[in-house]
Amino acid sequence: WTQMTARSLGLVGWVRNESDGSVRGVAQGKAAALESFRLALAEGPPSALVAEVEATLRQDEPEVFQGFAVRR
């Protein structure tokens, strides 16, 4: 769901499920798309229970990703 949402917003980066049940990732793209992504993550997919979304904005980072991947 996260990968599909990120791709639909034109974002690049990655996402990974952590052993403690949390989800970690990095997304790069336009500010408006990133904000839409953050809001979508706060809602989550229908089957998810999202307790918290923590986001850190970094400006002027070079784009180092191609596409949006699910990491294992």
Residue pairs with C-beta under 8 A, 6 or more apart in sequence:
1 44
1 45
1 48
2 15
2 23
2 25
2 41
2 70
3 15
3 68
3 69
3 70
5 37
5 40
5 41
6 12
6 13
6 15
6 27
6 37
6 68
7 67
7 68
9 29
9 33
9 36
9 37
10 29
10 30
10 33
11 27
11 28
11 29
11 33
11 34
11 37
11 68
12 27
12 28
12 29
12 63
12 65
12 66
12 67
12 68
13 25
13 26
13 27
13 28
13 65
13 68
13 69
14 25
14 26
14 65
14 68
14 69
14 70
14 71
15 23
15 24
15 25
15 68
15 69
15 70
15 71
16 23
16 24
16 25
16 70
16 71
16 72
17 23
18 24
26 65
27 34
27 37
27 68
28 61
28 63
28 64
28 65
29 37
34 57
38 53
38 55
41 50
41 53
42 50
42 53
43 50
44 50
